[in-house]
């Protein structure tokens, strides 16, 4: 029976790990590794298993995020990090979309190779200080001017614990509803 219970382990070729709350606790000073997590990552990599990290980080590039993890003691590469912005870039390219970005200024470099001229969609993320009336109004203006409005959200979840006053989901929902109402009236 014990041998049968371990059979699945031989079939495992890789692991996908969340980062925040799994590998480190964020907070003041950039956070701290969770006890044993640095060693666990080292052992996973030494075992030959493929390791991929998954994050919902939308305020920094993967390069910046990896620098933070390395400073905490993790031996991680950018290629090992799956994040919302690169996934959005892939979708934008596949669908020929040119975004108006309403994202954190530190995340903009992730979109460097994406054509942003004459936007035909809006990409919304945790923009922190970029959530201004003018920026939201521009996103709304673009969306209501489109025959088939496209609004991509980089995440859906609670507000950022470091910026509790900012509620990205509320903006996504409100923009989507407002555009839908305006389009129904036209």
ABEGO torsion letter per residue (X at the ends): XAAAAAAAAAABABBBBBABGAABBBEBGGEBBBBGAAAAAAAAAAAGBBBBBBBABAABBAAAAAAAAAAAGBBBBAAABBBAAAAAAAAAAAAGBBBBBBBBAAAAAAAAABBABGBABBBBBBAEAABBAAAAAAAAAAAAABABBBBBBABBEBBBAABAABBAAAAAAAAAAAAAAAAAAX
